Structure formats: C-alpha cells, structure tokens
C-alpha cells in the first residue's frame, strides 16, 4: 500500500506536515488537497498544537497542481478514481481550502521550501506566516506558461506582499526566482543553505511554541483581521484581542517567570 500524499509528525507542540508525492515533485492532487483541508481543521481543533511546519518530501516543496488528475481529468468532470476525487467533485471548495485561499488557520504556519516551488506551491506559500527557503530554491507563479490562471489568490496576495513590479513580473512572465531573491524582495523571511530550510523552520517553530500560545494566536488574528478593516476599526479589534491576552493566566505567568529567572509554564489560558 502506498504512503498517503501528506504525512504528519507531532513533536511536542509542533506539527510537521510533509507534502508526499516525491515521484511527482509533490504536485497537488485531490488526495493531497483533501488531506490538507482535514489537517487545517485538526490543527485549529487542537490548542496544544502551537506551530505547524509544512515542507515537501525528497528535496522539493511542490511543483504545483497535478495537471493530469486535478486540472485535467477531475475538473473536466471525468469519473472519479478514488474517494478524494469524489469528495472534490462533490465540493470544489475543498480545493481552495486545501490551498488556504480563504480558510484561515489560527495556528501560525511556517513553510520550509526547497527545490521546486511552482504555481500552486507558491500560491499556498503566500498564506504562511513565516517562510524559509533554500537559497537556490525555484519559486514561481507559472500558470500563464500553461495558459492557466492562478486561482488561489496570487493575483491578490502577491502584489500586497512584495513590490508591485516584482509581483507583476512573476505573475505575467512566469519565470522562477531563487530563494535568495525571494528573501531580498520579502516573499520569504530567510534564505538558508540548500537542504537546511526544514531545520531553520523547526528552530523558529520551537521558539514560537515557547511563547504564550494565546498571545501568539491573538497577535496573528489581529494582523489578519486588520486587513479587512479601517485603521480605526482595527484599533478597536486590537484592543479586544489584546485585553483578552492581558487578562489571561499566561499574562501573569510570563512576568512572574521572568522575575524568578525561569522558563514560563504557559497553558494558553
């Protein structure tokens, strides 16, 4: 029996998710997207998961959507070959949930990118909070080269996250940029020696997971919700989220641990 298209490994408060179709350079097929959609729900249902690291198997993040089973046969209405194709045919929104187009995971997401990160790989990358890439990783929004449209929010997110002209060149020309260049323009936060992206992402996850979990989640919520509000409205929501944190047990534990020169015992309450 073949391995599932997505693997998960739990280590303390950190969940590592591995895109696992190495023979296809981890291209997204219906199974992968359904499993990701389910994982996002599981992550948010478990407050003990404080950080989620996503990487790809065998030296590549993802080469994008599977042009055969996802873009071709499935979306043309062909007979489903398995339960995952049947699920997506019954509910196409699972594609966008898997790609994190509209679904917001409350837990911080950290990407570890090596090798190819094309099309859908770069689309989902833009939904991550913290991003690490190997310096020679190839990152591209390449849909136009196949006469396709990037349907998972790149035309909206990319020009908001990096300089306009860089975003438009990526979107309209479709050529890849290196992990090093991605760090220069702010698409990723760290460009590291090839083969070390997962180690760096895990290091950041461990530091993040040691922080107050309620504080971390509410900071992320405040940042993301502010995108939909006027500045005045965002100030009000920031106050609500901030006061929830400041009234928590963790807000008492953190300063107490600091004064007592010990590591804090955060509980998320």
VMD Tcl script that draws the C-alpha trace (Angstrom):
set ca {
  {0.00 0.00 0.00}
  {1.41 3.39 -0.97}
  {2.04 6.13 1.56}
  {-0.52 8.92 1.89}
  {0.03 12.08 -0.13}
  {0.53 14.07 3.09}
  {2.44 12.90 6.15}
  {2.26 14.38 9.64}
  {4.61 14.11 12.59}
  {3.96 15.52 16.06}
  {6.82 16.62 18.28}
  {5.61 18.33 21.42}
  {3.68 21.45 20.46}
  {4.85 21.35 16.83}
  {3.16 19.55 13.96}
  {5.28 18.94 10.86}
  {3.34 18.35 7.65}
  {5.13 16.86 4.64}
  {3.74 17.03 1.11}
  {4.46 13.50 -0.02}
  {4.27 12.76 -3.73}
  {8.01 12.72 -4.47}
  {7.60 10.96 -7.83}
  {5.51 13.96 -8.96}
  {7.66 16.52 -7.14}
  {4.81 16.81 -4.65}
  {2.29 18.12 -7.16}
  {-1.11 18.77 -5.64}
  {-3.69 16.11 -6.47}
  {-7.17 15.60 -4.95}
  {-5.83 13.39 -2.16}
  {-3.25 15.94 -1.10}
  {-5.76 18.81 -1.07}
  {-8.38 16.81 0.84}
  {-5.83 15.70 3.41}
  {-4.58 19.28 3.82}
  {-8.13 20.57 4.26}
  {-8.65 18.00 7.01}
  {-5.32 18.82 8.64}
  {-6.13 22.53 8.84}
  {-9.29 21.65 10.78}
  {-7.37 19.28 13.06}
  {-4.72 21.90 13.79}
  {-7.26 24.51 14.83}
  {-9.23 21.99 16.90}
  {-6.14 21.14 18.98}
  {-4.94 24.08 21.09}
  {-1.89 22.04 22.09}
  {-0.51 22.49 18.56}
  {1.24 25.85 18.76}
  {3.04 25.84 15.40}
  {2.67 23.95 12.13}
  {5.65 23.48 9.80}
  {4.96 22.47 6.19}
  {7.64 21.07 3.90}
  {7.94 18.77 0.88}
  {9.43 15.29 0.50}
  {12.61 14.45 -1.37}
  {14.05 17.93 -1.81}
  {11.11 19.76 -3.38}
  {8.27 21.80 -1.88}
  {5.73 21.39 -4.70}
  {5.75 21.59 -8.49}
  {2.17 22.91 -8.43}
  {-1.14 21.32 -9.35}
  {-1.23 17.88 -10.93}
  {-2.18 18.83 -14.49}
  {-3.50 15.34 -15.16}
  {-5.75 14.38 -12.24}
  {-6.58 17.81 -10.80}
  {-6.63 20.32 -13.64}
  {-7.39 17.87 -16.44}
  {-9.47 14.82 -15.67}
  {-11.09 15.94 -12.42}
  {-12.20 19.44 -13.36}
  {-13.48 18.19 -16.72}
  {-15.99 16.01 -14.89}
  {-14.34 12.64 -15.52}
  {-15.41 9.66 -13.43}
  {-13.65 9.84 -10.01}
  {-10.93 7.26 -9.48}
  {-10.95 7.35 -5.67}
  {-12.68 8.77 -2.60}
  {-10.69 12.01 -2.71}
  {-11.64 12.80 -6.29}
  {-15.26 12.05 -5.36}
  {-15.04 14.43 -2.38}
  {-13.74 17.27 -4.53}
  {-16.25 16.66 -7.30}
  {-18.97 16.94 -4.64}
  {-17.40 20.06 -3.08}
  {-14.95 22.06 -5.20}
  {-14.35 24.43 -2.28}
  {-12.07 21.74 -0.82}
  {-9.51 22.74 -3.46}
  {-9.40 26.30 -2.18}
  {-9.48 25.22 1.45}
  {-6.51 22.95 0.85}
  {-4.68 25.85 -0.80}
  {-5.68 28.20 2.06}
  {-7.31 30.67 -0.29}
  {-9.99 31.78 2.16}
  {-9.65 29.38 5.06}
  {-7.56 30.98 7.82}
  {-5.67 28.67 10.17}
  {-5.49 30.29 13.60}
  {-2.27 28.46 14.45}
  {0.90 30.00 12.99}
  {2.08 28.29 9.80}
  {5.75 28.05 8.84}
  {6.93 27.00 5.37}
  {10.21 25.19 4.68}
  {10.86 25.43 0.93}
  {13.48 23.52 -1.03}
  {13.79 22.79 -4.74}
  {10.74 23.45 -6.88}
  {8.02 25.71 -5.53}
  {5.92 26.37 -8.62}
  {2.36 27.53 -9.30}
  {0.17 26.08 -6.52}
  {3.27 25.65 -4.37}
  {3.85 29.40 -4.46}
  {0.14 30.11 -4.11}
  {-0.09 28.25 -0.80}
  {3.25 29.72 0.28}
  {1.68 33.18 0.37}
  {-0.75 32.03 3.09}
  {2.06 31.13 5.50}
  {3.06 33.43 8.34}
  {6.77 32.62 8.41}
  {8.70 31.35 5.36}
  {12.13 29.82 4.97}
  {13.67 28.82 1.62}
  {16.84 27.17 0.43}
  {18.88 29.85 -1.31}
  {18.66 28.06 -4.67}
  {15.01 27.02 -4.41}
  {13.00 27.92 -7.54}
  {9.85 29.89 -6.72}
  {7.39 30.75 -9.48}
  {3.81 31.61 -10.32}
  {3.99 29.77 -13.63}
  {0.33 29.29 -14.59}
  {0.46 31.70 -17.54}
  {3.06 29.47 -19.22}
  {0.35 26.81 -19.48}
  {-2.39 29.23 -20.46}
  {-3.88 28.94 -16.96}
  {-4.92 31.40 -14.25}
  {-3.56 31.26 -10.66}
  {-6.89 30.65 -8.92}
  {-5.71 30.54 -5.30}
  {-5.28 34.25 -4.58}
  {-1.86 35.08 -6.05}
  {-3.26 37.99 -8.09}
  {-4.50 39.46 -4.81}
  {-1.87 38.46 -2.27}
  {1.38 38.70 -4.19}
  {1.21 42.46 -5.05}
  {0.35 43.13 -1.40}
  {3.28 41.13 -0.06}
  {6.15 42.16 -2.35}
  {6.94 45.17 -4.58}
  {4.37 45.63 -7.34}
  {6.72 45.36 -10.29}
  {8.33 42.18 -8.91}
  {4.91 40.65 -8.31}
  {3.71 41.55 -11.80}
  {6.82 40.09 -13.42}
  {6.29 36.84 -11.52}
  {2.60 36.75 -12.44}
  {2.89 37.79 -16.11}
  {6.22 36.28 -17.17}
  {6.05 33.18 -15.02}
  {9.80 32.66 -14.61}
  {11.12 31.44 -11.24}
  {13.09 33.47 -8.74}
  {15.62 31.92 -6.38}
  {15.15 31.55 -2.65}
  {17.84 34.17 -2.25}
  {15.92 36.63 -4.45}
  {12.68 35.77 -2.66}
  {14.29 36.84 0.60}
  {15.55 40.07 -0.97}
  {12.02 41.07 -2.02}
  {10.35 39.82 1.17}
  {8.46 36.81 -0.18}
  {10.33 34.66 2.34}
  {11.94 35.75 5.57}
  {15.06 33.58 5.41}
  {17.20 32.21 2.59}
  {19.40 29.46 4.01}
  {21.91 26.97 2.57}
  {20.14 24.37 0.46}
  {18.99 21.40 2.48}
  {18.65 23.34 5.76}
  {15.25 25.03 5.31}
  {13.41 22.49 7.46}
  {15.96 22.77 10.25}
  {15.64 26.58 10.26}
  {11.83 26.41 10.10}
  {11.79 23.95 13.00}
  {14.10 26.20 15.01}
  {11.69 29.09 14.51}
  {8.72 26.85 15.37}
  {10.37 25.83 18.63}
  {10.95 29.46 19.60}
  {7.38 30.35 18.65}
  {5.93 27.38 20.55}
  {7.74 28.50 23.71}
  {5.79 31.78 23.69}
  {2.38 32.37 25.21}
  {0.01 30.47 22.89}
  {-2.97 32.76 23.47}
  {-0.77 35.81 22.85}
  {0.60 34.29 19.63}
  {-2.81 33.35 18.28}
  {-4.36 36.70 19.09}
  {-1.46 38.61 17.56}
  {-1.97 36.63 14.34}
  {-5.73 37.25 14.46}
  {-5.23 40.99 14.96}
  {-2.85 41.24 12.00}
  {-5.07 39.27 9.62}
  {-8.35 40.88 10.68}
  {-6.85 44.36 10.27}
  {-6.58 43.73 6.52}
  {-10.37 43.84 6.31}
  {-10.93 46.91 8.49}
  {-10.30 50.61 8.53}
  {-7.49 51.70 10.83}
  {-9.99 52.93 13.45}
  {-11.91 49.64 13.34}
  {-8.64 47.72 13.57}
  {-7.63 49.69 16.68}
  {-10.85 48.61 18.39}
  {-10.38 44.96 17.49}
  {-6.73 45.05 18.55}
  {-7.85 46.33 21.96}
  {-10.36 43.48 22.33}
  {-7.82 40.82 21.39}
  {-5.09 42.42 23.46}
  {-7.23 42.70 26.59}
  {-8.17 39.02 26.29}
  {-4.48 38.20 26.44}
  {-3.65 40.68 29.19}
  {-6.41 39.24 31.40}
  {-5.14 35.67 30.99}
  {-3.21 33.46 33.40}
  {-0.36 33.40 30.90}
  {-0.02 37.19 31.17}
  {0.63 36.74 34.89}
  {2.88 33.72 34.41}
  {5.20 35.37 31.88}
  {6.36 38.34 34.01}
  {6.49 36.12 37.13}
  {8.77 33.63 35.37}
  {10.96 36.47 34.15}
  {11.38 37.86 37.66}
  {12.06 34.38 39.03}
  {14.62 33.74 36.26}
  {12.94 30.55 34.97}
  {11.21 29.37 31.83}
  {7.49 30.23 31.82}
  {4.87 27.50 32.01}
  {2.32 28.76 29.52}
  {-1.02 26.96 29.27}
  {-2.90 29.09 26.75}
  {-5.39 30.27 29.36}
}
mol new
graphics top color blue
foreach p $ca { graphics top sphere $p radius 0.5 }
foreach p [lrange $ca 0 end-1] q [lrange $ca 1 end] { graphics top cylinder $p $q radius 0.2 }
display resetview
